[in-house]
Amino acid sequence: MSVIKKILPKATNNSGFTLIELMVVIVILGILAGLIVPKVMDKPGEAKQAAARIDIKALESALKFYKLHHGTYPTTEQGLQALVEPPTGGASINSSKYPKGGYLEKSKVPTDSWGNEFIYLSPGVHGDIDIISYGADGVPEGEGENADINSWEIE
């Protein structure tokens, strides 16, 4: 029995944390959470903006394939819908060159990250074509999450 007493130190009332020590730890964790949570909460907005940029680049690529097959981009009136079904108005195209299923993977024109339609201009103001997402608010201009995402500004 004496061997056990030597191996295991005697429990005293001084072991463990005091109420004050626990309160200090809780306050420190609260301060850290208060500093970190707002920064983490901004990330969904940034992720949606990044997704909109990726979608715009994908639409640009599909439009380049369209032009490669038909010699011209769809008109503004034909819009991005020309990527999923042969256009009927405006410049005629050779429908035999139009791929089955269109130029987009899901045979559907995507909306931006906030559920709004992309704005398509051909000819564009800043290039052959312009593609714009008006951001979270869906109206031109804005700041932060409401900022416009423009094809000519994406690298």
Backbone bond lengths (Angstrom), bond angles and torsions (degrees), N, CA, C in turn:
res aa  C-N    CA-C-N  psi(-1)  N-CA   C-N-CA  omega(-1)  CA-C   N-CA-C  phi
1 M - - - 1.429 - - 1.522 110.77 -
2 S 1.318 117.14 -34.63 1.460 120.63 -179.30 1.530 111.37 -67.20
3 V 1.337 117.78 -28.35 1.460 121.35 177.41 1.523 109.46 -66.38
4 I 1.310 117.17 -41.60 1.462 121.33 179.56 1.523 110.11 -63.09
5 K 1.330 117.53 -40.75 1.459 120.94 179.77 1.524 111.14 -64.82
6 K 1.322 117.15 -32.99 1.457 120.05 179.02 1.530 111.43 -74.22
7 I 1.336 116.94 -36.11 1.463 121.08 -178.33 1.524 110.68 -74.56
8 L 1.309 116.74 -47.27 1.459 120.63 -178.94 1.519 109.11 -94.94
9 P 1.318 117.73 117.08 1.451 118.27 179.34 1.518 110.19 -66.26
10 K 1.285 114.59 152.11 1.455 120.93 -177.86 1.531 109.25 -69.74
11 A 1.303 115.69 131.00 1.455 120.55 177.91 1.509 109.27 -69.67
12 T 1.318 114.32 133.87 1.462 118.51 178.37 1.515 109.17 -121.07
13 N 1.269 115.76 169.42 1.463 120.84 177.57 1.523 111.47 -73.33
14 N 1.323 119.15 -9.14 1.457 123.08 -178.18 1.528 112.74 -87.45
15 S 1.317 118.91 -2.95 1.459 120.05 -179.19 1.527 109.30 -82.56
16 G 1.370 117.17 150.42 1.455 122.10 179.12 1.521 111.54 97.03
17 F 1.335 115.05 -177.99 1.459 121.40 -178.07 1.518 110.13 -99.16
18 T 1.296 115.51 148.03 1.465 119.38 175.46 1.516 108.51 -85.63
19 L 1.292 116.90 165.90 1.465 122.35 178.72 1.528 110.18 -60.58
20 I 1.291 117.66 -39.30 1.472 122.03 179.56 1.528 110.00 -63.18
21 E 1.327 117.59 -44.86 1.465 120.81 179.80 1.527 110.61 -61.89
22 L 1.316 117.32 -42.54 1.468 120.86 177.94 1.523 110.84 -63.12
23 M 1.321 117.44 -41.47 1.466 121.02 179.88 1.531 110.90 -64.58
24 V 1.318 117.46 -39.50 1.465 121.28 178.43 1.529 110.01 -63.09
25 V 1.314 117.43 -43.77 1.471 121.38 178.79 1.526 110.16 -62.34
26 I 1.323 117.65 -43.62 1.468 121.30 179.97 1.525 110.45 -63.45
27 V 1.313 118.12 -41.95 1.468 121.42 178.39 1.525 110.59 -63.69
28 I 1.326 117.43 -43.12 1.469 120.66 178.64 1.526 110.51 -62.18
29 L 1.328 117.61 -44.50 1.472 120.80 177.76 1.526 110.93 -62.03
30 G 1.321 116.93 -39.25 1.465 120.73 177.95 1.516 112.17 -63.21
31 I 1.321 116.86 -41.84 1.466 120.91 178.10 1.525 110.42 -64.45
32 L 1.324 116.84 -45.05 1.473 120.23 178.43 1.522 111.27 -61.21
33 A 1.321 117.03 -43.60 1.467 120.59 178.75 1.521 110.14 -62.58
34 G 1.322 117.06 -39.90 1.460 120.66 178.64 1.512 113.37 -63.99
35 L 1.311 117.11 -29.18 1.459 121.18 178.61 1.523 112.47 -84.63
36 I 1.316 116.95 -35.19 1.463 121.34 -173.52 1.527 112.62 -85.79
37 V 1.311 118.69 -42.83 1.466 121.94 -173.87 1.527 112.55 -57.17
38 P 1.339 120.62 -45.94 1.469 118.35 179.19 1.524 113.19 -60.04
39 K 1.327 117.77 -35.35 1.460 120.02 179.27 1.524 111.25 -69.47
40 V 1.305 117.08 -37.72 1.461 121.47 179.38 1.525 110.17 -70.90
41 M 1.315 117.23 -34.54 1.461 120.97 -177.85 1.526 111.75 -68.75
42 D 1.335 119.48 -22.78 1.460 122.50 177.22 1.521 112.07 -74.02
43 K 1.286 118.78 -19.93 1.461 122.41 -174.78 1.530 114.11 -61.97
44 P 1.348 121.22 -36.45 1.464 118.05 178.39 1.526 112.62 -58.75
45 G 1.331 117.53 -37.53 1.462 120.43 177.70 1.515 111.70 -64.10
46 E 1.321 116.37 -43.46 1.459 120.50 178.10 1.524 110.80 -65.00
47 A 1.312 117.25 -37.79 1.466 121.23 179.28 1.525 110.39 -65.06
48 K 1.330 117.00 -40.25 1.470 119.78 178.50 1.525 110.92 -66.06
49 Q 1.323 117.42 -38.51 1.458 120.16 177.53 1.527 110.66 -65.40
50 A 1.316 117.37 -41.06 1.470 121.03 177.95 1.526 110.56 -64.03
51 A 1.328 117.12 -40.72 1.468 120.71 178.58 1.527 110.61 -64.41
52 A 1.325 117.68 -38.81 1.466 120.79 177.91 1.528 110.60 -64.07
53 R 1.328 117.24 -40.32 1.471 120.52 177.25 1.530 110.90 -62.09
54 I 1.323 116.12 -42.58 1.469 120.55 179.35 1.525 110.08 -64.26
55 D 1.328 117.52 -42.75 1.468 120.87 178.70 1.527 111.05 -62.96
56 I 1.326 117.08 -40.48 1.466 120.20 178.59 1.525 110.08 -62.74
57 K 1.333 117.86 -43.35 1.467 120.33 178.17 1.534 111.17 -63.48
58 A 1.331 117.08 -38.30 1.469 120.53 178.00 1.529 110.30 -65.51
59 L 1.330 117.06 -41.01 1.464 120.09 177.32 1.528 110.65 -64.44
60 E 1.319 117.37 -40.43 1.466 120.38 176.61 1.523 111.05 -59.82
61 S 1.317 117.33 -42.83 1.470 120.96 179.06 1.521 110.85 -63.26
62 A 1.323 116.78 -44.18 1.466 120.39 178.54 1.526 110.49 -62.78
63 L 1.320 116.78 -39.53 1.465 120.41 178.64 1.527 111.31 -66.29
64 K 1.320 117.90 -34.05 1.469 120.75 176.95 1.527 110.69 -66.73
65 F 1.337 117.44 -39.45 1.466 120.29 175.20 1.526 110.20 -64.47
66 Y 1.310 116.84 -40.49 1.469 121.37 177.35 1.529 109.33 -58.06
67 K 1.329 116.31 -48.66 1.465 120.25 -179.64 1.525 111.02 -63.56
68 L 1.320 116.99 -38.42 1.459 120.93 178.53 1.528 110.75 -59.26
69 H 1.331 117.21 -41.10 1.470 121.62 -179.12 1.523 113.05 -77.62
70 H 1.331 117.55 -33.63 1.464 120.03 -169.25 1.524 114.19 -117.85
71 G 1.329 117.74 -2.91 1.456 120.84 175.08 1.519 115.20 82.42
72 T 1.304 117.67 -7.01 1.459 121.55 -179.17 1.522 109.83 -154.07
73 Y 1.313 115.33 158.67 1.466 119.63 174.64 1.524 109.13 -80.32
74 P 1.322 118.15 156.36 1.467 119.31 172.28 1.534 109.26 -60.16
75 T 1.308 116.77 148.30 1.461 120.26 177.60 1.530 109.60 -72.02
76 T 1.315 115.51 167.24 1.465 119.94 176.24 1.525 109.72 -58.70
77 E 1.338 116.67 -39.65 1.466 120.95 -179.54 1.528 111.52 -65.22
78 Q 1.328 116.90 -40.32 1.465 119.99 177.90 1.524 110.10 -68.90
79 G 1.306 115.80 -34.49 1.454 121.62 174.35 1.521 114.40 66.20
80 L 1.313 114.10 -168.93 1.464 121.06 -179.56 1.525 111.93 -71.06
81 Q 1.324 117.12 -15.53 1.463 121.16 177.64 1.533 110.57 -60.80
82 A 1.345 116.33 -24.59 1.468 120.50 177.75 1.523 111.76 -63.71
83 L 1.320 117.32 -14.46 1.465 120.38 178.11 1.524 112.62 -82.21
84 V 1.328 117.72 -14.65 1.466 120.11 -178.55 1.523 113.11 -115.10
85 E 1.329 117.20 -16.33 1.466 120.65 175.00 1.520 108.82 -151.78
86 P 1.326 117.30 146.41 1.463 119.40 -177.68 1.525 110.74 -57.86
87 P 1.329 117.26 132.21 1.462 119.56 -179.80 1.522 111.26 -70.42
88 T 1.320 115.43 149.53 1.463 119.90 -179.59 1.517 112.14 -104.98
89 G 1.322 118.44 -34.18 1.462 120.98 -179.02 1.509 110.98 -97.76
90 G 1.332 115.73 169.05 1.464 120.18 176.24 1.514 111.48 75.62
91 A 1.309 116.03 -148.81 1.462 121.44 -178.10 1.524 110.06 -62.95
92 S 1.334 114.93 130.72 1.462 118.44 179.68 1.525 109.29 -77.45
93 I 1.305 114.58 150.60 1.460 120.19 178.51 1.516 108.54 -124.43
94 N 1.297 115.81 161.84 1.450 121.73 175.51 1.527 107.33 -82.08
95 S 1.325 116.68 103.11 1.468 120.16 -175.15 1.527 112.51 -65.04
96 S 1.348 117.85 -18.93 1.467 118.79 177.57 1.535 110.85 -69.59
97 K 1.328 117.01 -22.63 1.460 120.70 177.23 1.523 112.01 -88.19
98 Y 1.320 116.63 -6.52 1.466 119.44 -178.26 1.529 108.54 -78.26
99 P 1.334 118.40 121.93 1.469 120.32 -176.12 1.528 112.87 -69.76
100 K 1.316 115.28 143.59 1.462 119.94 176.18 1.532 108.27 -61.75
101 G 1.302 116.90 128.13 1.461 120.98 -177.98 1.516 113.47 90.67
102 G 1.332 117.42 -5.79 1.458 120.42 177.29 1.519 113.56 81.85
103 Y 1.305 114.68 -161.98 1.462 121.62 -175.18 1.523 113.48 -103.79
104 L 1.311 117.02 -3.32 1.460 120.59 179.67 1.513 109.80 -111.45
105 E 1.310 115.65 145.63 1.457 122.12 -173.27 1.526 113.30 -57.19
106 K 1.309 117.78 -43.91 1.465 120.40 -175.60 1.525 112.70 -96.47
107 S 1.331 116.98 9.40 1.462 122.00 -178.19 1.525 111.68 51.83
108 K 1.315 115.02 37.25 1.460 121.37 179.20 1.522 107.56 -149.42
109 V 1.333 116.48 135.27 1.460 119.94 177.69 1.527 108.02 -71.85
110 P 1.329 117.06 123.01 1.469 118.34 -178.89 1.526 111.51 -72.65
111 T 1.312 115.11 154.95 1.462 120.42 169.42 1.521 106.89 -97.06
112 D 1.320 116.00 167.23 1.461 117.99 178.82 1.526 109.93 -72.80
113 S 1.291 116.91 -179.65 1.467 122.13 -173.97 1.519 113.69 -63.12
114 W 1.328 116.66 -15.91 1.466 121.10 -178.47 1.525 111.56 -106.90
115 G 1.341 116.63 9.05 1.460 121.11 176.98 1.517 114.61 85.80
116 N 1.326 117.94 9.25 1.469 121.96 178.73 1.523 109.87 -95.78
117 E 1.329 115.96 152.68 1.460 119.93 177.26 1.526 109.98 -72.58
118 F 1.328 115.37 145.37 1.459 119.75 173.22 1.529 108.37 -71.99
119 I 1.315 116.72 146.92 1.461 122.33 175.23 1.528 106.79 -91.86
120 Y 1.335 116.01 129.41 1.461 121.48 -177.91 1.521 108.88 -123.10
121 L 1.322 116.27 129.64 1.460 122.07 177.18 1.519 109.57 -127.40
122 S 1.336 116.05 129.07 1.454 121.56 175.81 1.528 108.44 -146.29
123 P 1.299 119.39 112.65 1.453 125.85 3.60 1.526 110.74 -72.87
124 G 1.304 114.46 151.45 1.456 119.72 -179.54 1.515 111.98 -85.88
125 V 1.293 115.98 166.47 1.462 122.17 176.59 1.526 110.14 -78.34
126 H 1.326 116.67 -31.35 1.463 121.82 -174.94 1.526 113.37 -108.68
127 G 1.309 118.42 0.58 1.456 122.38 -179.39 1.519 109.00 179.39
128 D 1.335 116.28 -167.30 1.465 119.60 178.03 1.525 110.91 -59.84
129 I 1.329 115.48 -39.61 1.467 121.12 177.87 1.524 108.76 -136.98
130 D 1.305 116.11 149.88 1.464 122.32 173.16 1.521 107.86 -126.07
131 I 1.318 116.44 135.34 1.466 122.17 174.35 1.523 106.37 -125.78
132 I 1.329 115.27 131.27 1.464 120.38 -174.23 1.520 110.20 -132.70
133 S 1.322 115.76 138.94 1.466 122.74 165.96 1.518 105.74 -113.70
134 Y 1.325 116.78 129.41 1.462 120.38 -178.33 1.524 113.14 -83.64
135 G 1.306 118.28 9.45 1.461 120.94 176.12 1.517 112.95 81.00
136 A 1.314 115.93 -166.32 1.463 122.21 -172.91 1.521 113.00 -62.41
137 D 1.340 117.48 -35.77 1.465 119.52 -176.61 1.525 112.94 -83.30
138 G 1.334 118.14 -13.71 1.457 121.48 176.68 1.517 114.80 73.07
139 V 1.323 117.90 13.59 1.467 121.06 178.15 1.525 108.96 -124.48
140 P 1.354 116.83 153.40 1.463 119.44 -177.84 1.523 112.76 -57.55
141 E 1.312 113.11 147.76 1.465 124.14 179.35 1.520 111.19 65.27
142 G 1.281 116.80 -177.02 1.454 121.38 -176.97 1.512 110.38 128.86
143 E 1.307 115.11 172.41 1.460 121.18 -178.83 1.512 109.73 -129.78
144 G 1.330 115.56 161.17 1.458 119.98 178.42 1.517 110.92 62.80
145 E 1.321 116.41 -129.92 1.461 121.11 -179.26 1.529 111.64 -68.53
146 N 1.322 117.95 -20.12 1.464 122.49 179.28 1.526 112.85 -87.44
147 A 1.325 118.03 -1.55 1.463 121.81 -178.23 1.522 110.48 -66.42
148 D 1.341 115.01 144.40 1.460 120.53 176.54 1.524 109.47 -70.39
149 I 1.320 115.23 147.62 1.461 121.57 174.69 1.523 105.82 -117.34
150 N 1.327 116.35 115.44 1.457 122.76 -171.92 1.522 110.96 -112.92
151 S 1.330 115.65 138.57 1.466 120.09 -177.40 1.521 112.19 -60.41
152 W 1.310 118.52 -34.82 1.460 120.86 -177.00 1.528 113.00 -75.65
153 E 1.320 117.63 -8.94 1.464 121.03 178.80 1.529 112.78 -102.10
154 I 1.325 116.82 -3.73 1.465 121.20 -178.57 1.517 108.62 -91.73
155 E 1.324 115.91 131.24 1.475 119.88 179.52 1.498 110.76 -88.34
